[in-house]
Amino acid sequence: MGAPGVTAAVILGGGRARRLDGADKAAVEVAGGPLVDRVYAAVRPCDPVIAVGPATLARAGLRVVREEPPWSGPAAAVAAGVAALPA
């Protein structure tokens, strides 16, 4: 169990975006910037921050991992994100 008061964040940023005609959901513009940057701003107090999805999610200060195999769904993405958390 982690230290009291410490909160990690696991962000699921992958997916095929079928309802968006395959657009990169994380890059969709919201209020003048990529959606993923708004998500990262919301979890800024968290440590660590793990993003699960493609390398385009990479930003300073967070780790990006991929579910195995890629595109295997949200349960696999959650499992990959949790596995990437420190003990």
mmCIF file as gemmi writes it, N, C-alpha and C atoms, coordinates in Angstrom:
data_model
loop_
_atom_site.group_PDB
_atom_site.id
_atom_site.type_symbol
_atom_site.label_atom_id
_atom_site.label_alt_id
_atom_site.label_comp_id
_atom_site.label_asym_id
_atom_site.label_entity_id
_atom_site.label_seq_id
_atom_site.pdbx_PDB_ins_code
_atom_site.Cartn_x
_atom_site.Cartn_y
_atom_site.Cartn_z
_atom_site.occupancy
_atom_site.B_iso_or_equiv
_atom_site.pdbx_formal_charge
_atom_site.auth_seq_id
_atom_site.auth_asym_id
_atom_site.pdbx_PDB_model_num
ATOM 1 N N . MET Axp A 1 ? 0.843 -1.183 0 1 0 ? 1 A 1
ATOM 2 C CA . MET Axp A 1 ? 0 0 0 1 0 ? 1 A 1
ATOM 3 C C . MET Axp A 1 ? 0.887 1.244 0 1 0 ? 1 A 1
ATOM 4 N N . GLY Axp A 2 ? 0.482 2.273 -0.739 1 0 ? 2 A 1
ATOM 5 C CA . GLY Axp A 2 ? 1.262 3.497 -0.857 1 0 ? 2 A 1
ATOM 6 C C . GLY Axp A 2 ? 1.222 4.335 0.407 1 0 ? 2 A 1
ATOM 7 N N . ALA Axp A 3 ? 1.991 5.388 0.403 1 0 ? 3 A 1
ATOM 8 C CA . ALA Axp A 3 ? 2.038 6.292 1.545 1 0 ? 3 A 1
ATOM 9 C C . ALA Axp A 3 ? 0.715 7.032 1.679 1 0 ? 3 A 1
ATOM 10 N N . PRO Axp A 4 ? 0.276 7.304 2.921 1 0 ? 4 A 1
ATOM 11 C CA . PRO Axp A 4 ? -0.976 8.033 3.121 1 0 ? 4 A 1
ATOM 12 C C . PRO Axp A 4 ? -0.939 9.395 2.425 1 0 ? 4 A 1
ATOM 13 N N . GLY Axp A 5 ? -2.021 9.767 1.783 1 0 ? 5 A 1
ATOM 14 C CA . GLY Axp A 5 ? -2.131 11.054 1.119 1 0 ? 5 A 1
ATOM 15 C C . GLY Axp A 5 ? -1.508 11.115 -0.261 1 0 ? 5 A 1
ATOM 16 N N . VAL Axp A 6 ? -0.93 10.007 -0.721 1 0 ? 6 A 1
ATOM 17 C CA . VAL Axp A 6 ? -0.324 9.986 -2.054 1 0 ? 6 A 1
ATOM 18 C C . VAL Axp A 6 ? -1.31 9.338 -3.012 1 0 ? 6 A 1
ATOM 19 N N . THR Axp A 7 ? -1.589 10.008 -4.105 1 0 ? 7 A 1
ATOM 20 C CA . THR Axp A 7 ? -2.551 9.506 -5.079 1 0 ? 7 A 1
ATOM 21 C C . THR Axp A 7 ? -1.885 9.406 -6.438 1 0 ? 7 A 1
ATOM 22 N N . ALA Axp A 8 ? -2.018 8.242 -7.044 1 0 ? 8 A 1
ATOM 23 C CA . ALA Axp A 8 ? -1.524 8.038 -8.407 1 0 ? 8 A 1
ATOM 24 C C . ALA Axp A 8 ? -2.669 8.278 -9.384 1 0 ? 8 A 1
ATOM 25 N N . ALA Axp A 9 ? -2.325 8.477 -10.636 1 0 ? 9 A 1
ATOM 26 C CA . ALA Axp A 9 ? -3.331 8.607 -11.699 1 0 ? 9 A 1
ATOM 27 C C . ALA Axp A 9 ? -2.941 7.689 -12.845 1 0 ? 9 A 1
ATOM 28 N N . VAL Axp A 10 ? -3.919 6.949 -13.344 1 0 ? 10 A 1
ATOM 29 C CA . VAL Axp A 10 ? -3.744 6.133 -14.544 1 0 ? 10 A 1
ATOM 30 C C . VAL Axp A 10 ? -4.71 6.68 -15.574 1 0 ? 10 A 1
ATOM 31 N N . ILE Axp A 11 ? -4.181 7.146 -16.691 1 0 ? 11 A 1
ATOM 32 C CA . ILE Axp A 11 ? -4.983 7.762 -17.75 1 0 ? 11 A 1
ATOM 33 C C . ILE Axp A 11 ? -5.029 6.819 -18.942 1 0 ? 11 A 1
ATOM 34 N N . LEU Axp A 12 ? -6.236 6.506 -19.385 1 0 ? 12 A 1
ATOM 35 C CA . LEU Axp A 12 ? -6.403 5.668 -20.572 1 0 ? 12 A 1
ATOM 36 C C . LEU Axp A 12 ? -6.537 6.593 -21.766 1 0 ? 12 A 1
ATOM 37 N N . GLY Axp A 13 ? -5.534 6.599 -22.622 1 0 ? 13 A 1
ATOM 38 C CA . GLY Axp A 13 ? -5.516 7.536 -23.734 1 0 ? 13 A 1
ATOM 39 C C . GLY Axp A 13 ? -5.472 6.879 -25.093 1 0 ? 13 A 1
ATOM 40 N N . GLY Axp A 14 ? -5.745 5.597 -25.141 1 0 ? 14 A 1
ATOM 41 C CA . GLY Axp A 14 ? -5.703 4.892 -26.421 1 0 ? 14 A 1
ATOM 42 C C . GLY Axp A 14 ? -7.092 4.688 -26.984 1 0 ? 14 A 1
ATOM 43 N N . GLY Axp A 15 ? -7.246 3.668 -27.74 1 0 ? 15 A 1
ATOM 44 C CA . GLY Axp A 15 ? -8.532 3.355 -28.358 1 0 ? 15 A 1
ATOM 45 C C . GLY Axp A 15 ? -8.532 3.708 -29.832 1 0 ? 15 A 1
ATOM 46 N N . ARG Axp A 16 ? -9.433 3.085 -30.528 1 0 ? 16 A 1
ATOM 47 C CA . ARG Axp A 16 ? -9.491 3.275 -31.986 1 0 ? 16 A 1
ATOM 48 C C . ARG Axp A 16 ? -10.339 4.467 -32.421 1 0 ? 16 A 1
ATOM 49 N N . ALA Axp A 17 ? -11.092 5.049 -31.53 1 0 ? 17 A 1
ATOM 50 C CA . ALA Axp A 17 ? -11.902 6.247 -31.818 1 0 ? 17 A 1
ATOM 51 C C . ALA Axp A 17 ? -12.831 6.043 -33.009 1 0 ? 17 A 1
ATOM 52 N N . ARG Axp A 18 ? -13.501 4.932 -33.043 1 0 ? 18 A 1
ATOM 53 C CA . ARG Axp A 18 ? -14.405 4.651 -34.164 1 0 ? 18 A 1
ATOM 54 C C . ARG Axp A 18 ? -15.489 5.716 -34.319 1 0 ? 18 A 1
ATOM 55 N N . ARG Axp A 19 ? -15.98 6.237 -33.203 1 0 ? 19 A 1
ATOM 56 C CA . ARG Axp A 19 ? -17.029 7.265 -33.273 1 0 ? 19 A 1
ATOM 57 C C . ARG Axp A 19 ? -16.491 8.621 -33.702 1 0 ? 19 A 1
ATOM 58 N N . LEU Axp A 20 ? -15.162 8.757 -33.751 1 0 ? 20 A 1
ATOM 59 C CA . LEU Axp A 20 ? -14.522 9.988 -34.222 1 0 ? 20 A 1
ATOM 60 C C . LEU Axp A 20 ? -13.809 9.763 -35.538 1 0 ? 20 A 1
ATOM 61 N N . ASP Axp A 21 ? -14.262 8.77 -36.285 1 0 ? 21 A 1
ATOM 62 C CA . ASP Axp A 21 ? -13.653 8.426 -37.573 1 0 ? 21 A 1
ATOM 63 C C . ASP Axp A 21 ? -12.154 8.17 -37.456 1 0 ? 21 A 1
ATOM 64 N N . GLY Axp A 22 ? -11.737 7.587 -36.322 1 0 ? 22 A 1
ATOM 65 C CA . GLY Axp A 22 ? -10.34 7.218 -36.141 1 0 ? 22 A 1
ATOM 66 C C . GLY Axp A 22 ? -9.415 8.337 -35.711 1 0 ? 22 A 1
ATOM 67 N N . ALA Axp A 23 ? -9.973 9.51 -35.39 1 0 ? 23 A 1
ATOM 68 C CA . ALA Axp A 23 ? -9.14 10.643 -34.963 1 0 ? 23 A 1
ATOM 69 C C . ALA Axp A 23 ? -8.403 10.298 -33.666 1 0 ? 23 A 1
ATOM 70 N N . ASP Axp A 24 ? -7.277 10.907 -33.448 1 0 ? 24 A 1
ATOM 71 C CA . ASP Axp A 24 ? -6.533 10.757 -32.203 1 0 ? 24 A 1
ATOM 72 C C . ASP Axp A 24 ? -7.3 11.507 -31.125 1 0 ? 24 A 1
ATOM 73 N N . LYS Axp A 25 ? -8.014 10.774 -30.263 1 0 ? 25 A 1
ATOM 74 C CA . LYS Axp A 25 ? -8.86 11.404 -29.248 1 0 ? 25 A 1
ATOM 75 C C . LYS Axp A 25 ? -8.066 12.345 -28.349 1 0 ? 25 A 1
ATOM 76 N N . ALA Axp A 26 ? -6.88 11.946 -27.986 1 0 ? 26 A 1
ATOM 77 C CA . ALA Axp A 26 ? -6.071 12.764 -27.084 1 0 ? 26 A 1
ATOM 78 C C . ALA Axp A 26 ? -5.686 14.1 -27.706 1 0 ? 26 A 1
ATOM 79 N N . ALA Axp A 27 ? -5.621 14.154 -29.03 1 0 ? 27 A 1
ATOM 80 C CA . ALA Axp A 27 ? -5.214 15.372 -29.726 1 0 ? 27 A 1
ATOM 81 C C . ALA Axp A 27 ? -6.389 16.273 -30.103 1 0 ? 27 A 1
ATOM 82 N N . VAL Axp A 28 ? -7.614 15.823 -29.871 1 0 ? 28 A 1
ATOM 83 C CA . VAL Axp A 28 ? -8.781 16.638 -30.199 1 0 ? 28 A 1
ATOM 84 C C . VAL Axp A 28 ? -8.678 17.957 -29.441 1 0 ? 28 A 1
ATOM 85 N N . GLU Axp A 29 ? -8.892 19.063 -30.147 1 0 ? 29 A 1
ATOM 86 C CA . GLU Axp A 29 ? -8.781 20.398 -29.552 1 0 ? 29 A 1
ATOM 87 C C . GLU Axp A 29 ? -9.986 20.702 -28.666 1 0 ? 29 A 1
ATOM 88 N N . VAL Axp A 30 ? -9.701 21.107 -27.432 1 0 ? 30 A 1
ATOM 89 C CA . VAL Axp A 30 ? -10.718 21.538 -26.481 1 0 ? 30 A 1
ATOM 90 C C . VAL Axp A 30 ? -10.202 22.808 -25.828 1 0 ? 30 A 1
ATOM 91 N N . ALA Axp A 31 ? -10.951 23.88 -25.938 1 0 ? 31 A 1
ATOM 92 C CA . ALA Axp A 31 ? -10.578 25.16 -25.333 1 0 ? 31 A 1
ATOM 93 C C . ALA Axp A 31 ? -9.166 25.581 -25.727 1 0 ? 31 A 1
ATOM 94 N N . GLY Axp A 32 ? -8.822 25.382 -26.996 1 0 ? 32 A 1
ATOM 95 C CA . GLY Axp A 32 ? -7.549 25.873 -27.515 1 0 ? 32 A 1
ATOM 96 C C . GLY Axp A 32 ? -6.349 24.971 -27.32 1 0 ? 32 A 1
ATOM 97 N N . GLY Axp A 33 ? -6.558 23.751 -26.862 1 0 ? 33 A 1
ATOM 98 C CA . GLY Axp A 33 ? -5.428 22.844 -26.677 1 0 ? 33 A 1
ATOM 99 C C . GLY Axp A 33 ? -5.866 21.403 -26.757 1 0 ? 33 A 1
ATOM 100 N N . PRO Axp A 34 ? -4.907 20.485 -26.836 1 0 ? 34 A 1
ATOM 101 C CA . PRO Axp A 34 ? -5.253 19.07 -26.923 1 0 ? 34 A 1
ATOM 102 C C . PRO Axp A 34 ? -5.978 18.588 -25.667 1 0 ? 34 A 1
ATOM 103 N N . LEU Axp A 35 ? -6.967 17.757 -25.843 1 0 ? 35 A 1
ATOM 104 C CA . LEU Axp A 35 ? -7.74 17.203 -24.734 1 0 ? 35 A 1
ATOM 105 C C . LEU Axp A 35 ? -6.833 16.574 -23.683 1 0 ? 35 A 1
ATOM 106 N N . VAL Axp A 36 ? -5.818 15.849 -24.119 1 0 ? 36 A 1
ATOM 107 C CA . VAL Axp A 36 ? -4.945 15.163 -23.165 1 0 ? 36 A 1
ATOM 108 C C . VAL Axp A 36 ? -4.244 16.153 -22.234 1 0 ? 36 A 1
ATOM 109 N N . ASP Axp A 37 ? -3.936 17.337 -22.705 1 0 ? 37 A 1
ATOM 110 C CA . ASP Axp A 37 ? -3.286 18.324 -21.839 1 0 ? 37 A 1
ATOM 111 C C . ASP Axp A 37 ? -4.231 18.796 -20.738 1 0 ? 37 A 1
ATOM 112 N N . ARG Axp A 38 ? -5.52 18.862 -21.028 1 0 ? 38 A 1
ATOM 113 C CA . ARG Axp A 38 ? -6.506 19.22 -20.004 1 0 ? 38 A 1
ATOM 114 C C . ARG Axp A 38 ? -6.606 18.115 -18.956 1 0 ? 38 A 1
ATOM 115 N N . VAL Axp A 39 ? -6.55 16.871 -19.42 1 0 ? 39 A 1
ATOM 116 C CA . VAL Axp A 39 ? -6.577 15.738 -18.487 1 0 ? 39 A 1
ATOM 117 C C . VAL Axp A 39 ? -5.337 15.775 -17.603 1 0 ? 39 A 1
ATOM 118 N N . TYR Axp A 40 ? -4.182 15.978 -18.197 1 0 ? 40 A 1
ATOM 119 C CA . TYR Axp A 40 ? -2.944 16.037 -17.412 1 0 ? 40 A 1
ATOM 120 C C . TYR Axp A 40 ? -2.995 17.171 -16.389 1 0 ? 40 A 1
ATOM 121 N N . ALA Axp A 41 ? -3.545 18.303 -16.766 1 0 ? 41 A 1
ATOM 122 C CA . ALA Axp A 41 ? -3.656 19.43 -15.824 1 0 ? 41 A 1
ATOM 123 C C . ALA Axp A 41 ? -4.538 19.046 -14.636 1 0 ? 41 A 1
ATOM 124 N N . ALA Axp A 42 ? -5.572 18.261 -14.885 1 0 ? 42 A 1
ATOM 125 C CA . ALA Axp A 42 ? -6.485 17.86 -13.813 1 0 ? 42 A 1
ATOM 126 C C . ALA Axp A 42 ? -5.826 16.92 -12.812 1 0 ? 42 A 1
ATOM 127 N N . VAL Axp A 43 ? -4.837 16.157 -13.254 1 0 ? 43 A 1
ATOM 128 C CA . VAL Axp A 43 ? -4.19 15.19 -12.358 1 0 ? 43 A 1
ATOM 129 C C . VAL Axp A 43 ? -2.797 15.644 -11.933 1 0 ? 43 A 1
ATOM 130 N N . ARG Axp A 44 ? -2.474 16.895 -12.172 1 0 ? 44 A 1
ATOM 131 C CA . ARG Axp A 44 ? -1.139 17.422 -11.853 1 0 ? 44 A 1
ATOM 132 C C . ARG Axp A 44 ? -0.704 17.122 -10.414 1 0 ? 44 A 1
ATOM 133 N N . PRO Axp A 45 ? -1.582 17.181 -9.415 1 0 ? 45 A 1
ATOM 134 C CA . PRO Axp A 45 ? -1.134 16.893 -8.047 1 0 ? 45 A 1
ATOM 135 C C . PRO Axp A 45 ? -0.8 15.42 -7.801 1 0 ? 45 A 1
ATOM 136 N N . CYS Axp A 46 ? -1.177 14.554 -8.712 1 0 ? 46 A 1
ATOM 137 C CA . CYS Axp A 46 ? -0.953 13.121 -8.523 1 0 ? 46 A 1
ATOM 138 C C . CYS Axp A 46 ? 0.495 12.743 -8.811 1 0 ? 46 A 1
ATOM 139 N N . ASP Axp A 47 ? 0.936 11.701 -8.105 1 0 ? 47 A 1
ATOM 140 C CA . ASP Axp A 47 ? 2.279 11.198 -8.331 1 0 ? 47 A 1
ATOM 141 C C . ASP Axp A 47 ? 2.301 9.733 -7.935 1 0 ? 47 A 1
ATOM 142 N N . PRO Axp A 48 ? 2.584 8.867 -8.89 1 0 ? 48 A 1
ATOM 143 C CA . PRO Axp A 48 ? 2.956 9.114 -10.275 1 0 ? 48 A 1
ATOM 144 C C . PRO Axp A 48 ? 1.734 9.261 -11.178 1 0 ? 48 A 1
ATOM 145 N N . VAL Axp A 49 ? 1.996 9.709 -12.405 1 0 ? 49 A 1
ATOM 146 C CA . VAL Axp A 49 ? 0.979 9.739 -13.451 1 0 ? 49 A 1
ATOM 147 C C . VAL Axp A 49 ? 1.428 8.763 -14.535 1 0 ? 49 A 1
ATOM 148 N N . ILE Axp A 50 ? 0.575 7.794 -14.827 1 0 ? 50 A 1
ATOM 149 C CA . ILE Axp A 50 ? 0.845 6.788 -15.842 1 0 ? 50 A 1
ATOM 150 C C . ILE Axp A 50 ? -0.199 6.962 -16.941 1 0 ? 50 A 1
ATOM 151 N N . ALA Axp A 51 ? 0.229 7.119 -18.179 1 0 ? 51 A 1
ATOM 152 C CA . ALA Axp A 51 ? -0.681 7.181 -19.321 1 0 ? 51 A 1
ATOM 153 C C . ALA Axp A 51 ? -0.556 5.871 -20.086 1 0 ? 51 A 1
ATOM 154 N N . VAL Axp A 52 ? -1.683 5.318 -20.474 1 0 ? 52 A 1
ATOM 155 C CA . VAL Axp A 52 ? -1.693 4.064 -21.228 1 0 ? 52 A 1
ATOM 156 C C . VAL Axp A 52 ? -2.191 4.371 -22.63 1 0 ? 52 A 1
ATOM 157 N N . GLY Axp A 53 ? -1.362 4.109 -23.625 1 0 ? 53 A 1
ATOM 158 C CA . GLY Axp A 53 ? -1.742 4.371 -25.003 1 0 ? 53 A 1
ATOM 159 C C . GLY Axp A 53 ? -0.516 4.608 -25.866 1 0 ? 53 A 1
ATOM 160 N N . PRO Axp A 54 ? -0.721 5.29 -26.999 1 0 ? 54 A 1
ATOM 161 C CA . PRO Axp A 54 ? 0.374 5.498 -27.949 1 0 ? 54 A 1
ATOM 162 C C . PRO Axp A 54 ? 1.408 6.501 -27.435 1 0 ? 54 A 1
ATOM 163 N N . ALA Axp A 55 ? 2.56 6.501 -28.062 1 0 ? 55 A 1
ATOM 164 C CA . ALA Axp A 55 ? 3.658 7.387 -27.666 1 0 ? 55 A 1
ATOM 165 C C . ALA Axp A 55 ? 3.298 8.864 -27.78 1 0 ? 55 A 1
ATOM 166 N N . THR Axp A 56 ? 2.278 9.211 -28.559 1 0 ? 56 A 1
ATOM 167 C CA . THR Axp A 56 ? 1.874 10.616 -28.698 1 0 ? 56 A 1
ATOM 168 C C . THR Axp A 56 ? 1.353 11.193 -27.387 1 0 ? 56 A 1
ATOM 169 N N . LEU Axp A 57 ? 1.101 10.349 -26.391 1 0 ? 57 A 1
ATOM 170 C CA . LEU Axp A 57 ? 0.654 10.819 -25.078 1 0 ? 57 A 1
ATOM 171 C C . LEU Axp A 57 ? 1.8 11.349 -24.229 1 0 ? 57 A 1
ATOM 172 N N . ALA Axp A 58 ? 3.023 11.12 -24.651 1 0 ? 58 A 1
ATOM 173 C CA . ALA Axp A 58 ? 4.189 11.47 -23.839 1 0 ? 58 A 1
ATOM 174 C C . ALA Axp A 58 ? 4.25 12.96 -23.54 1 0 ? 58 A 1
ATOM 175 N N . ARG Axp A 59 ? 4.506 13.258 -22.289 1 0 ? 59 A 1
ATOM 176 C CA . ARG Axp A 59 ? 4.751 14.609 -21.802 1 0 ? 59 A 1
ATOM 177 C C . ARG Axp A 59 ? 5.781 14.488 -20.688 1 0 ? 59 A 1
ATOM 178 N N . ALA Axp A 60 ? 6.448 15.576 -20.399 1 0 ? 60 A 1
ATOM 179 C CA . ALA Axp A 60 ? 7.435 15.575 -19.318 1 0 ? 60 A 1
ATOM 180 C C . ALA Axp A 60 ? 6.755 15.228 -17.997 1 0 ? 60 A 1
ATOM 181 N N . GLY Axp A 61 ? 7.408 14.407 -17.204 1 0 ? 61 A 1
ATOM 182 C CA . GLY Axp A 61 ? 6.915 14.111 -15.868 1 0 ? 61 A 1
ATOM 183 C C . GLY Axp A 61 ? 5.941 12.966 -15.769 1 0 ? 61 A 1
ATOM 184 N N . LEU Axp A 62 ? 5.684 12.267 -16.849 1 0 ? 62 A 1
ATOM 185 C CA . LEU Axp A 62 ? 4.806 11.115 -16.748 1 0 ? 62 A 1
ATOM 186 C C . LEU Axp A 62 ? 5.342 9.968 -17.571 1 0 ? 62 A 1
ATOM 187 N N . ARG Axp A 63 ? 4.856 8.807 -17.248 1 0 ? 63 A 1
ATOM 188 C CA . ARG Axp A 63 ? 5.306 7.593 -17.925 1 0 ? 63 A 1
ATOM 189 C C . ARG Axp A 63 ? 4.192 7.103 -18.835 1 0 ? 63 A 1
ATOM 190 N N . VAL Axp A 64 ? 4.547 6.692 -20.054 1 0 ? 64 A 1
ATOM 191 C CA . VAL Axp A 64 ? 3.578 6.131 -21.001 1 0 ? 64 A 1
ATOM 192 C C . VAL Axp A 64 ? 3.879 4.649 -21.167 1 0 ? 64 A 1
ATOM 193 N N . VAL Axp A 65 ? 2.859 3.835 -21.019 1 0 ? 65 A 1
ATOM 194 C CA . VAL Axp A 65 ? 2.976 2.397 -21.235 1 0 ? 65 A 1
ATOM 195 C C . VAL Axp A 65 ? 1.899 1.983 -22.227 1 0 ? 65 A 1
ATOM 196 N N . ARG Axp A 66 ? 1.986 0.76 -22.686 1 0 ? 66 A 1
ATOM 197 C CA . ARG Axp A 66 ? 1.022 0.262 -23.679 1 0 ? 66 A 1
ATOM 198 C C . ARG Axp A 66 ? 0.428 -1.04 -23.166 1 0 ? 66 A 1
ATOM 199 N N . GLU Axp A 67 ? -0.859 -1.227 -23.368 1 0 ? 67 A 1
ATOM 200 C CA . GLU Axp A 67 ? -1.476 -2.509 -23.043 1 0 ? 67 A 1
ATOM 201 C C . GLU Axp A 67 ? -0.979 -3.557 -24.028 1 0 ? 67 A 1
ATOM 202 N N . GLU Axp A 68 ? -1.002 -4.801 -23.603 1 0 ? 68 A 1
ATOM 203 C CA . GLU Axp A 68 ? -0.477 -5.867 -24.45 1 0 ? 68 A 1
ATOM 204 C C . GLU Axp A 68 ? -1.551 -6.912 -24.676 1 0 ? 68 A 1
ATOM 205 N N . PRO Axp A 69 ? -1.927 -7.171 -25.902 1 0 ? 69 A 1
ATOM 206 C CA . PRO Axp A 69 ? -1.478 -6.507 -27.113 1 0 ? 69 A 1
ATOM 207 C C . PRO Axp A 69 ? -2.161 -5.155 -27.273 1 0 ? 69 A 1
ATOM 208 N N . PRO Axp A 70 ? -1.568 -4.258 -28.049 1 0 ? 70 A 1
ATOM 209 C CA . PRO Axp A 70 ? -2.217 -2.965 -28.298 1 0 ? 70 A 1
ATOM 210 C C . PRO Axp A 70 ? -3.632 -3.155 -28.84 1 0 ? 70 A 1
ATOM 211 N N . TRP Axp A 71 ? -4.495 -2.241 -28.477 1 0 ? 71 A 1
ATOM 212 C CA . TRP Axp A 71 ? -5.899 -2.22 -28.894 1 0 ? 71 A 1
ATOM 213 C C . TRP Axp A 71 ? -6.719 -3.343 -28.247 1 0 ? 71 A 1
ATOM 214 N N . SER Axp A 72 ? -6.257 -3.879 -27.118 1 0 ? 72 A 1
ATOM 215 C CA . SER Axp A 72 ? -6.981 -4.992 -26.507 1 0 ? 72 A 1
ATOM 216 C C . SER Axp A 72 ? -8.046 -4.558 -25.514 1 0 ? 72 A 1
ATOM 217 N N . GLY Axp A 73 ? -8.319 -3.276 -25.431 1 0 ? 73 A 1
ATOM 218 C CA . GLY Axp A 73 ? -9.462 -2.807 -24.664 1 0 ? 73 A 1
ATOM 219 C C . GLY Axp A 73 ? -9.123 -2.149 -23.343 1 0 ? 73 A 1
ATOM 220 N N . PRO Axp A 74 ? -10.144 -1.548 -22.725 1 0 ? 74 A 1
ATOM 221 C CA . PRO Axp A 74 ? -9.918 -0.783 -21.502 1 0 ? 74 A 1
ATOM 222 C C . PRO Axp A 74 ? -9.492 -1.627 -20.306 1 0 ? 74 A 1
ATOM 223 N N . ALA Axp A 75 ? -9.973 -2.86 -20.186 1 0 ? 75 A 1
ATOM 224 C CA . ALA Axp A 75 ? -9.547 -3.69 -19.048 1 0 ? 75 A 1
ATOM 225 C C . ALA Axp A 75 ? -8.05 -3.967 -19.134 1 0 ? 75 A 1
ATOM 226 N N . ALA Axp A 76 ? -7.559 -4.28 -20.328 1 0 ? 76 A 1
ATOM 227 C CA . ALA Axp A 76 ? -6.124 -4.516 -20.509 1 0 ? 76 A 1
ATOM 228 C C . ALA Axp A 76 ? -5.337 -3.231 -20.266 1 0 ? 76 A 1
ATOM 229 N N . ALA Axp A 77 ? -5.902 -2.089 -20.642 1 0 ? 77 A 1
ATOM 230 C CA . ALA Axp A 77 ? -5.224 -0.81 -20.421 1 0 ? 77 A 1
ATOM 231 C C . ALA Axp A 77 ? -5.135 -0.497 -18.931 1 0 ? 77 A 1
ATOM 232 N N . VAL Axp A 78 ? -6.206 -0.729 -18.19 1 0 ? 78 A 1
ATOM 233 C CA . VAL Axp A 78 ? -6.17 -0.515 -16.739 1 0 ? 78 A 1
ATOM 234 C C . VAL Axp A 78 ? -5.129 -1.431 -16.115 1 0 ? 78 A 1
ATOM 235 N N . ALA Axp A 79 ? -5.111 -2.697 -16.526 1 0 ? 79 A 1
ATOM 236 C CA . ALA Axp A 79 ? -4.136 -3.648 -15.987 1 0 ? 79 A 1
ATOM 237 C C . ALA Axp A 79 ? -2.709 -3.185 -16.268 1 0 ? 79 A 1
ATOM 238 N N . ALA Axp A 80 ? -2.445 -2.686 -17.472 1 0 ? 80 A 1
ATOM 239 C CA . ALA Axp A 80 ? -1.105 -2.208 -17.811 1 0 ? 80 A 1
ATOM 240 C C . ALA Axp A 80 ? -0.741 -0.984 -16.979 1 0 ? 80 A 1
ATOM 241 N N . GLY Axp A 81 ? -1.687 -0.086 -16.784 1 0 ? 81 A 1
ATOM 242 C CA . GLY Axp A 81 ? -1.423 1.104 -15.991 1 0 ? 81 A 1
ATOM 243 C C . GLY Axp A 81 ? -1.15 0.776 -14.531 1 0 ? 81 A 1
ATOM 244 N N . VAL Axp A 82 ? -1.945 -0.106 -13.963 1 0 ? 82 A 1
ATOM 245 C CA . VAL Axp A 82 ? -1.739 -0.509 -12.569 1 0 ? 82 A 1
ATOM 246 C C . VAL Axp A 82 ? -0.406 -1.25 -12.42 1 0 ? 82 A 1
ATOM 247 N N . ALA Axp A 83 ? -0.082 -2.097 -13.385 1 0 ? 83 A 1
ATOM 248 C CA . ALA Axp A 83 ? 1.19 -2.829 -13.327 1 0 ? 83 A 1
ATOM 249 C C . ALA Axp A 83 ? 2.387 -1.89 -13.378 1 0 ? 83 A 1
ATOM 250 N N . ALA Axp A 84 ? 2.223 -0.721 -13.986 1 0 ? 84 A 1
ATOM 251 C CA . ALA Axp A 84 ? 3.321 0.234 -14.112 1 0 ? 84 A 1
ATOM 252 C C . ALA Axp A 84 ? 3.51 1.09 -12.856 1 0 ? 84 A 1
ATOM 253 N N . LEU Axp A 85 ? 2.56 1.011 -11.932 1 0 ? 85 A 1
ATOM 254 C CA . LEU Axp A 85 ? 2.688 1.779 -10.695 1 0 ? 85 A 1
ATOM 255 C C . LEU Axp A 85 ? 3.79 1.191 -9.823 1 0 ? 85 A 1
ATOM 256 N N . PRO Axp A 86 ? 4.504 2.05 -9.077 1 0 ? 86 A 1
ATOM 257 C CA . PRO Axp A 86 ? 5.51 1.516 -8.169 1 0 ? 86 A 1
ATOM 258 C C . PRO Axp A 86 ? 4.842 0.728 -7.05 1 0 ? 86 A 1
ATOM 259 N N . ALA Axp A 87 ? 5.587 -0.163 -6.451 1 0 ? 87 A 1
ATOM 260 C CA . ALA Axp A 87 ? 5.041 -0.999 -5.367 1 0 ? 87 A 1
ATOM 261 C C . ALA Axp A 87 ? 4.591 -0.158 -4.199 1 0 ? 87 A 1
